[in-house]
Amino acid sequence: MRIGFDALVGLIAQAFQRHGCSAEVARIIARNMVTAEQDGAKSHGVFRIPAYLSSLDAGWVDGTAEPLVEDVAPGMLRGDGRNGFALPVLEQARPALMARARSNGIALLTVRNAHHFSAVWPDIESFAREGFIAMAMVNSMASVVPHGGHRKLYGTNPLGFAAPRGGGDPLVFDQASSALSNGDVQIAAREGQKLLPGSGVDRDGKPTTDPKAVLDGGALLSFGGYKGSSIGMMMEIMAAGLAGGRFSYEVDFSGHPGAATPNTAQTYIVIDPGRGAVTDFTLRMEALIAEIHDAGQERLPGDRRYANRREAMASGIPLTEDEYAMVRRYAED
């Protein structure tokens, strides 16, 4: 079946309000989740509703928290989620962040004490549509073994990047520093699929392609060996270290059964490319992209998501009957 964007946002927001979120927080979270679903990122869409709501029900996250955003330097803002979700902090800081980037050429927002549990590209795509380059750096709960290590230490720790183009959709990518996301592992376990070799280890530290073994005391591996591990470390430093939030290994769910969202940190950087480029930035972007295509790469990062989005906007967001029933159940029960 297919459902419209606004209708699905309304149902999910209703579910979050029923589980203790304010109307505004529920709307922000629902729009982010539906954006991921319409873009085809099943691991970050309605699949995550139960974990979000379980975290709210456990008292682990405050769905009514009002963010604090402090002006600490001409080009820097500092946010405190007050144990709420991270996205409302970014939403509150967004106008000031863009104004500072226009004024100074660059601006930075750090966010601490906030739960980020979804895709990163919806956070930054809108900046690129306003003509900015944007980056997002997020750390998560410990689920990744550092290269050569014997226990999980880093989170999946995604990096998001967005850049405007001369016409059409901006160039946007969002990738974990781990071999794959926790959501992808959970979906593979649910559907009885195997992981690719090099994705994870079991509780004894032995390589495994069994997603259930990774989830049951095991851990993920970084992509690209030590290179991905270094990026995961950088995300810990740039997110938790810079913001003064929890490192991934400091997230402790033990006192809140059912909790799943990581109370960690995030850093967002927004750049006005017109201040840095001596020529038209978008023209240089198009020159590079033309060469990428000429070199044989047909699909750019984000192209598949944009194609999914166009189809969903025209025909509705595809959901299975079970997915739709779950959404309705949480919204109405």
C-alpha positions as CSV (number, residue, x, y, z in Angstrom):
1,M,0.0,0.0,0.0
2,R,1.0,3.7,-0.3
3,I,0.4,6.6,1.9
4,G,0.9,10.4,1.6
5,F,3.8,12.1,3.3
6,D,1.7,14.4,5.5
7,A,-0.7,11.6,6.4
8,L,2.1,9.4,7.6
9,V,3.7,12.3,9.5
10,G,0.4,12.9,11.2
11,L,0.0,9.3,12.3
12,I,3.6,9.0,13.6
13,A,3.4,12.4,15.4
14,Q,0.2,11.2,17.1
15,A,2.0,8.1,18.3
16,F,4.9,10.1,19.8
17,Q,2.5,12.5,21.5
18,R,0.7,9.5,23.0
19,H,4.0,8.4,24.4
20,G,4.9,11.7,26.1
21,C,6.3,14.0,23.4
22,S,5.2,17.6,23.0
23,A,3.4,18.3,19.8
24,E,6.4,20.2,18.3
25,V,8.9,17.5,19.2
26,A,6.6,14.8,17.8
27,R,6.2,16.7,14.5
28,I,10.0,17.2,14.1
29,I,10.8,13.5,14.8
30,A,7.9,12.3,12.6
31,R,9.0,14.4,9.6
32,N,12.6,13.2,9.9
33,M,11.4,9.6,10.1
34,V,9.0,9.9,7.1
35,T,11.7,11.6,5.1
36,A,13.9,8.6,5.6
37,E,11.1,6.2,4.7
38,Q,10.1,8.1,1.5
39,D,13.8,8.2,0.4
40,G,14.0,4.4,0.8
41,A,16.1,4.2,3.9
42,K,14.1,1.4,5.6
43,S,16.6,1.1,8.4
44,H,15.9,4.7,9.6
45,G,12.2,5.0,8.8
46,V,9.1,3.6,10.5
47,F,11.2,0.6,11.5
48,R,12.6,2.7,14.3
49,I,9.2,3.7,15.9
50,P,9.2,0.9,18.5
51,A,12.7,1.8,19.8
52,Y,11.9,5.5,20.0
53,L,8.7,4.9,21.9
54,S,10.4,2.3,24.1
55,S,13.0,4.9,25.1
56,L,10.3,7.4,25.9
57,D,8.3,4.8,28.0
58,A,11.5,3.9,29.9
59,G,12.0,7.5,31.0
60,W,15.4,7.4,29.3
61,V,14.6,10.4,27.0
62,D,12.5,13.5,27.7
63,G,10.0,14.0,24.9
64,T,9.0,17.5,26.2
65,A,12.6,18.9,26.8
66,E,13.0,22.5,25.6
67,P,16.5,22.9,24.1
68,L,19.0,25.5,25.2
69,V,21.1,27.2,22.5
70,E,23.9,29.6,23.7
71,D,25.7,32.2,21.6
72,V,29.3,31.5,22.7
73,A,31.4,33.1,19.8
74,P,30.8,35.0,16.6
75,G,30.9,31.7,14.6
76,M,29.9,29.2,17.3
77,L,26.6,28.1,18.9
78,R,26.4,25.6,21.8
79,G,23.3,23.5,22.3
80,D,22.1,21.4,25.2
81,G,19.3,19.0,24.4
82,R,18.4,18.6,28.1
83,N,18.0,14.9,27.6
84,G,15.6,15.3,24.8
85,F,16.0,14.5,21.1
86,A,18.8,16.2,19.1
87,L,16.7,17.3,16.1
88,P,14.7,20.0,18.1
89,V,18.0,21.6,19.1
90,L,19.1,21.8,15.5
91,E,15.7,23.2,14.5
92,Q,15.9,25.9,17.1
93,A,19.5,26.8,16.1
94,R,19.1,26.6,12.4
95,P,18.2,30.3,11.6
96,A,21.1,31.7,13.8
97,L,23.5,29.1,12.4
98,M,22.8,30.2,8.8
99,A,22.9,33.9,9.7
100,R,26.4,33.4,11.3
101,A,27.6,31.4,8.3
102,R,26.5,34.2,6.0
103,S,28.2,36.8,8.2
104,N,31.4,35.0,9.0
105,G,31.7,32.5,6.2
106,I,31.5,29.6,8.5
107,A,29.5,28.7,11.7
108,L,29.5,25.7,14.0
109,L,26.9,24.2,16.4
110,T,27.7,21.7,19.1
111,V,25.0,19.7,20.7
112,R,25.3,17.7,24.0
113,N,23.0,15.8,26.2
114,A,20.8,14.9,23.2
115,H,19.5,11.7,21.6
116,H,20.2,11.3,17.8
117,F,18.7,8.1,16.4
118,S,18.0,8.6,12.8
119,A,19.5,9.4,9.4
120,V,21.9,12.3,9.2
121,W,21.2,13.6,5.7
122,P,17.8,15.1,6.6
123,D,19.6,17.3,9.1
124,I,21.8,18.9,6.5
125,E,20.2,18.7,3.1
126,S,18.2,21.9,3.8
127,F,21.4,23.9,4.3
128,A,22.6,22.9,0.9
129,R,19.3,23.9,-0.6
130,E,20.0,27.4,0.9
131,G,23.4,27.5,-0.8
132,F,25.6,26.3,2.0
133,I,28.1,23.4,2.4
134,A,27.1,21.5,5.5
135,M,28.6,18.7,7.6
136,A,27.2,16.7,10.5
137,M,29.2,14.6,12.9
138,V,27.4,12.3,15.3
139,N,28.6,9.6,17.8
140,S,26.3,6.8,19.0
141,M,26.2,4.0,21.6
142,A,29.2,1.7,21.6
143,S,28.7,-1.0,19.0
144,V,32.0,-1.0,17.0
145,V,35.4,-2.5,17.8
146,P,38.3,-0.2,17.1
147,H,40.8,-1.6,14.5
148,G,42.9,-4.3,16.2
149,G,40.8,-4.1,19.4
150,H,38.9,-6.7,21.4
151,R,35.8,-4.9,22.6
152,K,33.3,-2.4,21.3
153,L,34.2,1.2,21.9
154,Y,32.9,3.5,19.1
155,G,29.4,4.0,17.8
156,T,28.5,3.6,14.2
157,N,29.4,7.3,14.2
158,P,28.0,8.7,10.9
159,L,29.4,11.6,8.9
160,G,27.0,13.6,6.8
161,F,28.0,16.0,4.0
162,A,25.9,18.3,1.7
163,A,26.9,20.7,-1.0
164,P,24.8,22.8,-3.3
165,R,24.8,22.4,-7.1
166,G,24.1,24.8,-9.9
167,G,20.7,23.3,-10.6
168,G,18.6,20.4,-9.2
169,D,19.1,18.5,-6.0
170,P,22.2,19.1,-3.9
171,L,25.0,16.5,-3.5
172,V,24.3,14.8,-0.2
173,F,25.8,11.7,1.4
174,D,25.4,10.1,4.9
175,Q,27.6,7.2,5.8
176,A,28.5,5.4,9.0
177,S,32.1,4.8,9.9
178,S,31.1,1.2,10.6
179,A,30.7,-1.5,7.9
180,L,26.9,-0.9,8.2
181,S,24.4,0.6,10.5
182,N,22.8,-1.0,13.6
183,G,19.4,-0.7,11.8
184,D,20.7,-2.7,8.8
185,V,21.9,-5.4,11.2
186,Q,18.5,-5.6,12.9
187,I,16.7,-5.8,9.6
188,A,19.0,-8.6,8.4
189,A,18.4,-10.5,11.6
190,R,14.6,-10.1,11.3
191,E,14.6,-11.2,7.7
192,G,17.0,-14.1,8.1
193,Q,19.7,-12.6,5.9
194,K,23.5,-13.0,6.2
195,L,25.9,-10.0,6.5
196,L,28.8,-9.5,4.2
197,P,32.1,-10.9,5.4
198,G,34.1,-8.3,7.4
199,S,30.9,-6.7,8.8
200,G,31.1,-7.9,12.4
201,V,32.3,-10.3,15.1
202,D,30.5,-12.5,17.7
203,R,30.8,-12.2,21.5
204,D,34.1,-14.1,21.4
205,G,35.6,-11.6,18.9
206,K,35.4,-14.1,16.0
207,P,34.4,-12.9,12.5
208,T,30.7,-13.7,11.7
209,T,28.2,-13.1,9.0
210,D,25.3,-13.9,11.4
211,P,23.5,-10.6,12.3
212,K,22.0,-12.2,15.5
213,A,25.5,-13.0,16.7
214,V,26.5,-9.4,16.2
215,L,23.5,-8.2,18.1
216,D,23.9,-10.8,20.9
217,G,27.1,-9.6,22.5
218,G,29.0,-9.1,19.3
219,A,30.0,-6.0,17.6
220,L,30.4,-4.3,14.2
221,L,33.6,-3.6,12.4
222,S,34.7,-0.4,10.9
223,F,34.5,0.0,7.1
224,G,37.9,-0.1,5.4
225,G,39.8,-1.5,8.4
226,Y,42.0,1.1,10.2
227,K,40.8,3.9,7.9
228,G,37.2,3.6,8.9
229,S,38.3,3.2,12.5
230,S,40.2,6.5,12.4
231,I,37.0,8.2,11.1
232,G,35.0,6.6,13.9
233,M,37.5,8.0,16.4
234,M,37.3,11.4,14.7
235,M,33.6,11.4,15.1
236,E,34.0,10.7,18.8
237,I,36.3,13.7,19.1
238,M,34.3,16.1,16.8
239,A,31.0,15.2,18.4
240,A,31.3,14.2,22.0
241,G,34.8,15.6,22.7
242,L,34.0,19.0,21.2
243,A,30.5,19.3,22.5
244,G,31.2,18.0,26.0
245,G,28.8,15.1,25.6
246,R,29.1,11.4,26.3
247,F,31.5,9.3,24.4
248,S,29.9,6.2,22.9
249,Y,31.3,3.9,25.6
250,E,29.8,6.1,28.3
251,V,26.2,5.5,27.2
252,D,24.6,3.3,29.9
253,F,21.1,1.9,29.4
254,S,21.2,-0.4,32.4
255,G,18.9,1.6,34.6
256,H,16.3,2.0,31.9
257,P,15.0,-1.3,30.5
258,G,13.8,-0.8,27.0
259,A,15.9,2.2,26.3
260,A,17.5,2.3,22.8
261,T,18.4,5.9,21.9
262,P,21.9,7.0,22.5
263,N,22.3,10.2,24.7
264,T,25.5,11.4,23.0
265,A,26.6,14.5,21.0
266,Q,26.6,16.1,17.6
267,T,28.5,18.8,15.8
268,Y,27.2,20.7,12.7
269,I,29.4,22.9,10.5
270,V,27.8,25.3,7.9
271,I,30.0,27.0,5.3
272,D,29.2,29.8,2.8
273,P,31.2,28.6,-0.2
274,G,31.0,32.1,-1.8
275,R,33.5,33.3,0.9
276,G,36.0,30.6,0.1
277,A,35.8,30.0,-3.6
278,V,37.6,32.5,-5.9
279,T,35.3,31.3,-8.8
280,D,31.7,30.3,-8.9
281,F,31.5,27.3,-6.5
282,T,28.5,25.6,-8.2
283,L,30.2,25.8,-11.6
284,R,33.2,24.1,-10.2
285,M,30.9,21.5,-8.7
286,E,29.3,20.8,-12.0
287,A,32.8,20.5,-13.7
288,L,33.8,17.9,-11.1
289,I,30.5,16.0,-11.4
290,A,30.9,15.9,-15.2
291,E,34.3,14.4,-14.8
292,I,33.0,11.8,-12.3
293,H,30.4,10.7,-14.8
294,D,32.9,10.7,-17.7
295,A,35.2,8.5,-15.6
296,G,32.4,5.9,-15.5
297,Q,30.5,6.5,-12.2
298,E,26.9,6.8,-13.3
299,R,25.2,7.3,-10.0
300,L,26.2,10.0,-7.5
301,P,25.6,9.6,-3.7
302,G,22.0,10.5,-3.0
303,D,20.7,9.8,-6.6
304,R,18.8,6.7,-5.5
305,R,17.2,8.5,-2.6
306,Y,16.1,11.4,-4.8
307,A,14.6,8.9,-7.2
308,N,12.7,7.1,-4.4
309,R,11.5,10.5,-3.2
310,R,10.2,11.6,-6.5
311,E,8.3,8.3,-6.9
312,A,6.9,8.6,-3.3
313,M,5.8,12.2,-3.9
314,A,4.0,11.1,-7.1
315,S,2.4,7.8,-5.8
316,G,2.7,7.8,-2.0
317,I,5.2,6.2,0.3
318,P,5.2,2.4,0.1
319,L,4.5,0.5,3.3
320,T,3.8,-3.1,3.9
321,E,0.4,-4.0,5.4
322,D,2.3,-4.9,8.6
323,E,4.2,-1.6,8.7
324,Y,1.0,0.4,8.3
325,A,-0.8,-1.7,10.9
326,M,2.1,-1.0,13.3
327,V,1.9,2.8,12.7
328,R,-1.9,2.8,13.2
329,R,-1.6,0.7,16.3
330,Y,0.9,3.1,18.0
331,A,-1.1,6.1,16.9
332,E,-4.5,4.9,18.1
333,D,-3.8,2.6,21.0
